[in-house]
Amino acid sequence: MIVSLLVLLAIISGSVVVLVRAPQQQIIALGVNGLVLALLFAVLLAPDVALAEIVVGAAVTPLLFLITLSSMRMDRRPDRET
């Protein structure tokens, strides 16, 4: 029962990552998707994979995307002509 619910949540959260248009919302959805997958792995008795998914899929990757997105927005400032 709980496995099927987590699989359904993984499908929904993965679809949200793809369908959302705003980059910040996509990054948040990616982190939520990583947490849902980590819960699914923990329920399926794969704690090592669950911990790796928490670290990589829910923490490090969204953080790197947020840093990249913020640096890209800083580069969009209009240049001054001197």
N, C-alpha and C positions, 0 to 999 in steps of 0.2 A: 504494500500500500504506500509506504513512505518513499520507496524507490520510484514508483510510477509518478508520484507527486513531484519529486525532485527532477525526474527526467522531463516532465511537463514544464517545470519552472526553468530548466536549462534551455529548452526549446524556445520558450517565450523570451527569456532574457537574451538569448542569442539573436533572435529576430529583432528585438528592440535595438541591439547594437547596430544591426545592419540598416534598419529603417529610420532611425533618428538622423536628422540632418545636421544639427548643431554639433560641432566638434567637442565642446565641453560636456554635453549630455551623452555623447557617444563614449567618452572616456569614463564617465560615471557608470554607464551601463556596462562597459567592459569590466570594471571592477566588481560590479554586482554579479555579472556572469561568472567571474572567477570564484567568487564566494559560493555561489550555487553549485558550481562544479566541485569545489572543495568539499562541500557538505555531501554531495553525491558520492564522491570517492571515499569519504569517511564512513558513510552508511554501507558501502560495498566492501568494507573491511580492507581498505588500502590506505592506511594512515600515512605512509611515506609519500605517496602520490598526493594525498590531500594537503600535507604540509608544503610540498613543493608548489602546489597550485595556489595556496594562500600567499606564499612569498612571491612567486613570479607572476601569477595571473591576477591576483587581487591587489598587490602592493607595488611591486617594482615597475611593471609595465605601464600601469596607469600613471604612476608618478613620472616616468620618463616621457610619456606622451604629454602630460601637463607642462612639464618643463620645456619641451620642444614647442608646444603651442604658445606658451608665453614668450619665448624668445622670438618666434616668428612674428608675433604681434608687435614686439618692440622694434623689429626691423621695418615695419610698415610706416614709421613716422616719416612725414614729408621732409625731404632734404632742403636745407637752406642754401640759397644761392648767395655766394659771397663775391 
